[in-house]
Amino acid sequence: MGSRHDKTGWLTERDGQWIWRRVEGSQWRLDVGFWTVWRSRKLIGKRVHVLRTRGEFDLLNVDRIEQL
């Protein structure tokens, strides 16, 4: 399993997949569980704080998403 990270960026959605865009320009796909999706669906399009673990090359396993 990858290292843990705690950063901010923009939450977007593309073709049913949640995407997290960093200010620096990088984009990551998010592996988000059902309850995290349900609680944070209103945050799409907003700047958010994401606590996550790197799972694959461009995939992050999300523990928590919070609005800034």
Secondary structure, 3 states (H helix, E strand, C coil): CCCEEEEEEEEEEECCEEEEECCCCCEEEEECCHHHHHHHHHHCCCEEEEEEEECCCCEEEEEEEEEC
